[in-house]
Amino acid sequence: MNTSQIVSGRRKLLFVTLALPLVCLSACRTVVSPQRINELYQDVFDLRNAQYRIKPGDVITVDVLGEDLTQELIVLPDGRTDPFYLNGVLVAGKTVVELDAEIAAMYSGKIVRQPEISIKIESAAEVIYLQGQVDEASTMPYTPNMTLAQALSNAGGYLVTASVDEVILKRPYRDIRKPDVFFVDLYDQSEEILLLPNDEIIVERTYWILLRDYLDEYIWGLLPFNGFFSALLAGGI
């Protein structure tokens, strides 16, 4: 075995040794199909598309007609608010019609005998979050039926250093403390992935870019003969 073969073998061994942890990390992640993600939240999409439902952060204006009584209410994070003479009324998840009837029933006989209620809703802003290897990481307004592809396009697209086959989608819609986490392959265009408010999209760097940066910071930079190893991986020796 000549010298060039020995060096070539050492180069391959060094590369495999350093890359193996990143390959193992990749293998531990399971990519979820667009169809499966949409199916898991189909009930939510159907409900949101049917008719508007009150949510935390909304501002509710309640008018008792003919009584010169007007109240502006903010829906608290727990979904409750405090109409006239009432405490902690749960309003989140209800339609305007449902809330109108409920408040009218609560006020009946307490404020006026047969109250006529007018309710107006100022919807709280809804957003999604994009970070990582995109052209413009940002917090952007959420629009009904927004898709993952649209959000990435609004952010200027992903960078060449992006790991596009394992984009992270965090969804806290059902539980903000324990959000659902999905790994998405952007090459899978079999179906558009619908987004929900407060979704977080994280586009990580490719494993090879991570490896390069790790070596630059923690390996080569600490060695007095770092040029040798850099050249070894690059094929210069």
C-alpha positions as CSV (number, residue, x, y, z in Angstrom):
1,M,0.0,0.0,0.0
2,N,1.5,3.3,-1.1
3,T,1.5,6.6,0.8
4,S,-1.3,8.1,-1.1
5,Q,-3.6,5.2,-0.4
6,I,-2.7,5.4,3.4
7,V,-3.5,9.2,3.5
8,S,-6.7,8.6,1.5
9,G,-7.8,6.0,4.0
10,R,-7.0,8.2,7.0
11,R,-8.9,11.1,5.4
12,K,-12.0,8.9,4.9
13,L,-11.7,7.6,8.5
14,L,-11.4,11.1,9.9
15,F,-14.4,12.3,7.9
16,V,-16.6,9.4,8.9
17,T,-15.6,9.7,12.6
18,L,-16.6,13.4,12.7
19,A,-19.7,13.1,10.6
20,L,-21.2,10.0,12.3
21,P,-22.8,11.9,15.2
22,L,-24.6,14.2,12.8
23,V,-25.8,11.3,10.7
24,C,-27.1,9.5,13.8
25,L,-29.0,12.7,14.8
26,S,-30.6,12.9,11.4
27,A,-31.7,9.3,11.6
28,C,-33.5,9.9,14.9
29,R,-35.9,12.4,13.2
30,T,-39.0,11.2,11.5
31,V,-40.4,13.3,8.6
32,V,-44.2,13.7,8.7
33,S,-46.1,13.9,5.4
34,P,-48.1,17.0,4.6
35,Q,-51.3,14.9,4.4
36,R,-50.8,13.6,7.9
37,I,-50.1,17.1,9.4
38,N,-53.3,18.4,7.8
39,E,-55.4,15.4,8.9
40,L,-54.3,15.9,12.6
41,Y,-55.8,19.4,12.5
42,Q,-58.7,19.0,10.1
43,D,-61.3,19.6,12.8
44,V,-59.5,22.9,13.7
45,F,-59.5,24.1,10.0
46,D,-63.2,23.1,9.6
47,L,-64.2,25.0,12.7
48,R,-62.2,28.2,11.8
49,N,-63.5,28.2,8.3
50,A,-67.2,27.7,9.3
51,Q,-67.7,31.0,11.2
52,Y,-65.6,33.3,13.3
53,R,-65.1,32.3,16.9
54,I,-63.9,34.6,19.7
55,K,-60.3,34.1,20.9
56,P,-58.0,35.5,23.5
57,G,-56.8,39.0,22.7
58,D,-60.0,40.0,20.9
59,V,-61.7,43.3,21.9
60,I,-65.5,42.9,22.4
61,T,-67.8,46.0,22.4
62,V,-71.1,45.3,24.1
63,D,-74.0,47.8,23.7
64,V,-77.2,47.5,25.6
65,L,-79.6,49.2,23.2
66,G,-81.8,51.9,24.6
67,E,-80.0,52.0,27.9
68,D,-76.9,54.0,27.0
69,L,-74.7,51.2,28.3
70,T,-71.6,50.4,26.4
71,Q,-68.7,48.3,27.5
72,E,-65.4,47.4,25.9
73,L,-63.9,44.1,27.0
74,I,-60.6,42.4,26.3
75,V,-60.6,38.6,26.2
76,L,-58.0,37.5,28.6
77,P,-55.4,34.7,27.8
78,D,-57.6,32.2,29.7
79,G,-60.5,33.0,27.4
80,R,-62.6,34.9,30.0
81,T,-63.8,38.5,30.4
82,D,-66.0,40.5,32.7
83,P,-69.2,42.0,31.3
84,F,-71.4,44.4,33.4
85,Y,-72.0,42.9,36.9
86,L,-70.5,39.5,35.8
87,N,-67.2,38.0,36.6
88,G,-65.0,35.6,34.7
89,V,-67.4,34.7,31.8
90,L,-65.9,32.3,29.4
91,V,-66.2,33.7,25.9
92,A,-63.4,32.2,23.8
93,G,-64.5,29.7,21.3
94,K,-68.0,31.1,21.0
95,T,-69.6,32.8,17.9
96,V,-71.0,36.3,18.0
97,V,-74.5,34.9,17.9
98,E,-73.9,32.6,20.8
99,L,-72.3,35.3,22.9
100,D,-75.1,37.7,22.1
101,A,-77.8,35.3,23.3
102,E,-75.8,34.4,26.4
103,I,-75.2,37.9,27.6
104,A,-78.8,38.9,26.9
105,A,-79.9,36.0,29.1
106,M,-77.5,37.0,31.8
107,Y,-78.6,40.7,31.7
108,S,-82.3,39.9,31.6
109,G,-83.9,41.0,34.8
110,K,-80.7,42.4,36.2
111,I,-80.0,45.4,34.1
112,V,-83.1,45.7,32.0
113,R,-86.2,43.5,31.7
114,Q,-85.7,42.4,28.0
115,P,-82.3,43.6,26.9
116,E,-81.4,44.0,23.3
117,I,-77.7,43.4,22.8
118,S,-75.4,44.5,20.1
119,I,-71.9,43.0,19.9
120,K,-68.9,44.0,17.8
121,I,-65.6,42.1,17.6
122,E,-62.2,43.6,16.9
123,S,-60.1,40.6,16.1
124,A,-56.7,40.3,17.7
125,A,-53.7,40.1,15.3
126,E,-52.6,36.6,14.6
127,V,-49.0,35.8,13.6
128,I,-46.6,33.1,12.7
129,Y,-42.8,33.0,13.2
130,L,-40.0,32.2,10.8
131,Q,-36.4,31.8,11.8
132,G,-33.2,30.2,10.7
133,Q,-31.9,29.8,7.2
134,V,-34.4,32.0,5.4
135,D,-33.8,35.3,3.6
136,E,-35.8,37.4,6.1
137,A,-36.4,35.8,9.5
138,S,-39.5,37.5,10.9
139,T,-42.8,37.6,12.7
140,M,-45.4,37.9,10.0
141,P,-49.2,38.3,10.0
142,Y,-51.2,35.2,9.7
143,T,-53.9,35.1,7.1
144,P,-56.7,32.5,6.9
145,N,-55.7,29.3,5.0
146,M,-52.0,30.4,4.8
147,T,-49.7,27.6,3.7
148,L,-46.1,26.8,4.6
149,A,-45.0,27.5,1.1
150,Q,-46.6,31.0,1.1
151,A,-44.9,31.8,4.5
152,L,-41.5,30.8,3.2
153,S,-42.1,32.8,0.0
154,N,-43.1,35.9,2.1
155,A,-39.8,35.4,4.0
156,G,-37.8,35.6,0.7
157,G,-37.3,31.8,0.4
158,Y,-34.7,29.6,2.1
159,L,-30.9,30.0,1.8
160,V,-28.5,27.6,0.0
161,T,-27.3,26.5,3.5
162,A,-30.9,25.4,4.5
163,S,-31.7,21.8,5.4
164,V,-34.9,21.7,3.3
165,D,-35.7,18.0,3.9
166,E,-36.1,18.5,7.7
167,V,-37.7,21.8,8.3
168,I,-39.1,22.1,11.9
169,L,-42.8,23.1,12.3
170,K,-43.7,23.8,16.0
171,R,-47.5,24.1,16.6
172,P,-48.7,25.3,20.0
173,Y,-52.3,25.6,19.0
174,R,-53.7,23.0,21.4
175,D,-51.1,23.3,24.1
176,I,-48.7,26.2,24.3
177,R,-46.5,24.4,26.9
178,K,-46.2,21.2,24.9
179,P,-46.4,22.2,21.2
180,D,-46.6,19.5,18.5
181,V,-43.4,19.3,16.6
182,F,-43.2,18.0,13.0
183,F,-40.3,17.5,10.7
184,V,-41.2,18.5,7.1
185,D,-39.6,17.7,3.8
186,L,-40.0,20.7,1.5
187,Y,-39.3,18.5,-1.5
188,D,-42.6,16.6,-0.7
189,Q,-45.1,18.8,-2.6
190,S,-47.9,16.2,-2.7
191,E,-50.1,18.6,-0.6
192,E,-49.9,22.1,0.8
193,I,-49.4,22.3,4.5
194,L,-51.9,24.6,6.1
195,L,-50.6,26.8,8.9
196,L,-52.3,27.9,12.1
197,P,-51.7,31.1,14.2
198,N,-48.5,31.1,16.3
199,D,-46.9,28.3,14.2
200,E,-43.1,28.5,14.4
201,I,-41.1,27.5,11.3
202,I,-37.4,26.8,11.9
203,V,-35.2,26.2,8.9
204,E,-31.9,24.7,10.2
205,R,-28.6,24.5,8.5
206,T,-27.6,21.3,6.6
207,Y,-25.6,18.8,8.7
208,W,-22.5,19.3,6.5
209,I,-22.6,23.1,7.2
210,L,-23.0,22.3,10.9
211,L,-20.0,19.9,10.7
212,R,-17.9,22.5,8.9
213,D,-18.7,25.2,11.5
214,Y,-18.1,22.8,14.4
215,L,-14.7,21.9,13.1
216,D,-13.8,25.5,12.5
217,E,-14.7,26.6,16.0
218,Y,-13.9,23.6,18.2
219,I,-11.3,21.5,16.3
220,W,-9.2,23.3,13.8
221,G,-9.1,26.6,15.7
222,L,-7.6,24.8,18.8
223,L,-4.9,22.9,16.9
224,P,-1.5,24.5,16.1
225,F,-1.3,22.5,12.9
226,N,-4.9,23.0,11.9
227,G,-3.9,23.7,8.3
228,F,-3.0,20.0,7.9
229,F,-6.4,18.7,9.0
230,S,-8.2,21.3,6.9
231,A,-6.3,20.3,3.9
232,L,-6.8,16.6,4.8
233,L,-10.6,17.0,4.7
234,A,-10.5,19.2,1.6
235,G,-8.4,16.6,-0.2
236,G,-5.2,18.6,-0.4
237,I,-3.0,16.0,1.2
